[in-house]
């Protein structure tokens, strides 16, 4: 994949972000994580998207341009990072759900905890951000031209290694096949169906 080509629908970009590398350079050091799991969210056309009901101050970054980082707080506990995709003015983003630390493991472990097993350092969207040191201050960061948070192309992932399935933990449109991950990779998070799950378009 040409990682610069993010101006496409989220469901097209999401599987191609597998193998891409997100790097965050800080005064503490640099951490780089190879992406192993993603989820696509299609904006106002997607009942599970933050932008489903339109533009707000919270979700404004989702409306573009492509290549920005959309960061939000999940359940008041964890930061989650999304790569903004699609056409400028039309909300679209890919949630980064998990990854494998390939640089700065010592710093990632310091942020996550000394007893955390290596495959779990960036497993799950909240843990991914914690290991990388991503917070609300990085909302809107330019991933392709920025200095501290950078998205780059990694090793190509063979299509045979990519698995597709329903999204994790969302209550609406949970059955959409918009989750992509590397088969058998120990860093990928477990699938969990939300107890409040409803079919697409459900009330």
C-alpha positions as CSV (number, residue, x, y, z in Angstrom):
1,X,0.0,0.0,0.0
2,X,1.1,3.5,-0.6
3,X,0.4,4.9,2.9
4,X,-0.1,8.4,1.4
5,X,-3.3,7.1,-0.3
6,X,-5.7,7.6,2.6
7,X,-8.3,9.7,0.7
8,X,-10.5,6.6,0.2
9,X,-13.3,5.1,2.2
10,X,-12.3,3.7,5.6
11,X,-13.3,0.1,4.7
12,X,-10.8,0.2,1.8
13,X,-8.0,1.7,3.8
14,X,-8.4,-0.3,7.0
15,X,-7.1,-3.6,5.8
16,X,-4.2,-1.9,4.0
17,X,-3.1,-0.2,7.3
18,X,-2.2,-3.6,8.6
19,X,1.6,-3.7,8.6
20,X,1.9,0.1,8.6
21,X,3.9,1.7,11.4
22,X,2.9,4.5,13.7
23,X,5.8,6.2,15.4
24,X,5.7,8.8,18.2
25,X,8.9,10.7,19.1
26,X,9.0,12.3,22.6
27,X,11.6,13.7,24.9
28,X,11.4,10.3,26.7
29,X,12.3,8.5,23.6
30,X,10.7,7.0,20.5
31,X,8.2,4.2,20.2
32,X,7.1,2.6,16.9
33,X,4.3,0.1,16.6
34,X,3.4,-2.1,13.6
35,X,-0.4,-2.2,13.2
36,X,-2.0,-5.6,13.5
37,X,-5.7,-4.9,13.9
38,X,-8.0,-2.1,12.6
39,X,-11.7,-1.2,12.4
40,X,-13.4,1.0,9.8
41,X,-16.0,3.6,10.6
42,X,-17.9,5.2,7.8
43,X,-19.1,8.5,9.3
44,X,-22.7,9.7,8.8
45,X,-23.5,6.4,6.9
46,X,-22.4,4.3,9.9
47,X,-24.6,3.9,13.0
48,X,-21.6,3.0,15.1
49,X,-19.5,6.0,14.1
50,X,-19.1,9.1,16.3
51,X,-20.0,11.1,13.2
52,X,-23.3,9.3,12.5
53,X,-25.4,12.3,13.7
54,X,-23.3,14.9,12.1
55,X,-20.4,17.2,12.9
56,X,-19.7,18.3,16.5
57,X,-16.7,19.9,18.2
58,X,-15.7,16.4,19.4
59,X,-15.7,14.6,16.1
60,X,-14.7,17.5,13.8
61,X,-11.3,16.0,12.9
62,X,-13.1,13.0,11.4
63,X,-14.3,15.2,8.6
64,X,-10.9,15.6,7.2
65,X,-8.7,16.1,5.5
66,X,-7.4,12.6,5.3
67,X,-4.1,11.8,7.1
68,X,-4.9,13.4,10.5
69,X,-5.1,11.6,13.8
70,X,-8.5,11.6,15.5
71,X,-8.1,10.9,19.2
72,X,-11.1,10.4,21.6
73,X,-11.6,9.2,25.2
74,X,-13.3,5.8,25.5
75,X,-15.6,5.3,28.6
76,X,-13.7,8.1,30.3
77,X,-10.7,5.8,30.8
78,X,-8.6,5.3,27.6
79,X,-7.5,7.3,24.6
80,X,-8.2,5.7,21.2
81,X,-6.4,6.7,18.0
82,X,-8.0,6.8,14.5
83,X,-6.5,7.5,11.1
84,X,-8.7,9.9,9.2
85,X,-9.5,8.8,5.7
86,X,-11.8,9.6,2.8
87,X,-12.8,12.9,1.2
88,X,-12.3,16.2,2.9
89,X,-15.6,17.2,4.5
90,X,-17.0,13.7,4.7
91,X,-16.4,11.8,8.0
92,X,-14.4,8.6,7.7
93,X,-11.8,7.0,10.0
94,X,-10.0,3.8,10.9
95,X,-9.6,2.9,14.5
96,X,-6.2,1.3,15.4
97,X,-7.1,-1.6,17.7
98,X,-3.8,-3.3,18.2
99,X,-0.1,-3.5,17.2
100,X,3.3,-5.0,17.8
101,X,6.0,-2.8,19.4
102,X,9.0,-2.7,17.0
103,X,11.0,0.1,18.6
104,X,11.2,1.5,22.1
105,X,9.9,-1.5,23.9
106,X,11.5,-0.4,27.2
107,X,9.6,2.9,27.1
108,X,6.4,1.2,26.0
109,X,6.7,-1.1,29.0
110,X,7.4,1.8,31.3
111,X,4.1,3.3,30.2
112,X,2.1,0.1,30.3
113,X,3.6,-1.6,33.4
114,X,6.6,-3.8,34.1
115,X,4.6,-7.0,34.3
116,X,2.7,-6.6,31.0
117,X,3.5,-9.5,28.6
118,X,5.2,-8.3,25.4
119,X,2.3,-9.3,23.1
120,X,-0.1,-7.3,25.3
121,X,1.9,-4.0,25.3
122,X,-0.3,-2.6,22.5
123,X,-3.2,-5.0,22.4
124,X,-6.5,-3.1,22.4
125,X,-7.0,0.5,21.3
126,X,-6.5,2.0,24.8
127,X,-3.3,0.0,25.4
128,X,-2.0,1.0,21.9
129,X,-2.3,4.7,22.7
130,X,-0.8,4.2,26.2
131,X,2.2,2.4,24.8
132,X,2.7,5.0,22.1
133,X,2.1,7.9,24.5
134,X,-0.9,9.3,22.5
135,X,-3.4,11.6,24.3
136,X,-5.9,14.3,23.4
137,X,-3.1,16.7,22.7
138,X,-2.4,14.7,19.5
139,X,-5.9,15.1,18.2
140,X,-5.6,16.5,14.7
141,X,-1.9,15.7,14.3
142,X,-0.8,15.4,10.7
143,X,0.4,11.8,10.3
144,X,2.0,12.1,6.9
145,X,3.8,15.5,7.3
146,X,4.1,15.9,11.1
147,X,7.3,15.7,13.1
148,X,6.3,13.8,16.3
149,X,3.6,11.4,15.3
150,X,4.2,9.7,11.9
151,X,2.4,7.0,9.9
152,X,4.7,5.2,7.5
153,X,4.5,2.2,5.2
154,X,5.7,-1.0,6.6
155,X,6.3,-4.4,5.1
156,X,3.4,-5.5,2.8
157,X,1.0,-8.0,4.3
158,X,-0.1,-10.9,2.1
159,X,-3.8,-11.0,1.6
160,X,-3.9,-14.6,2.9
161,X,-2.9,-13.4,6.3
162,X,-5.7,-10.9,6.7
163,X,-8.9,-11.9,8.5
164,X,-12.2,-9.9,8.3
165,X,-15.0,-9.9,10.8
166,X,-17.5,-7.9,12.9
167,X,-16.4,-5.0,15.0
168,X,-15.6,-5.3,18.7
169,X,-17.8,-4.0,21.5
170,X,-20.1,-1.7,19.5
171,X,-23.8,-1.7,20.1
172,X,-24.9,-0.5,16.7
173,X,-24.0,-2.1,13.3
174,X,-21.9,-4.6,15.2
175,X,-22.4,-7.1,12.4
176,X,-20.7,-5.0,9.8
177,X,-17.6,-6.8,8.5
178,X,-15.3,-3.8,9.2
179,X,-12.7,-5.4,11.5
180,X,-9.4,-6.5,10.0
181,X,-6.5,-8.3,11.7
182,X,-3.5,-10.5,11.1
183,X,-4.3,-14.2,11.4
184,X,-2.7,-15.9,14.4
185,X,-0.9,-12.7,15.6
186,X,-0.7,-12.8,19.4
187,X,-1.0,-9.0,19.6
188,X,-4.5,-9.0,18.2
189,X,-7.3,-8.3,20.7
190,X,-10.0,-10.9,21.5
191,X,-13.4,-10.5,19.8
192,X,-16.2,-9.4,22.2
193,X,-19.8,-8.8,21.3
194,X,-21.4,-5.9,23.1
195,X,-24.2,-7.0,25.4
196,X,-26.2,-4.1,24.0
197,X,-25.5,-5.0,20.4
198,X,-28.2,-4.2,17.8
199,X,-28.3,-4.8,14.1
200,X,-27.4,-2.0,11.7
201,X,-30.2,0.5,11.7
202,X,-31.6,-0.8,15.0
203,X,-33.2,1.6,17.6
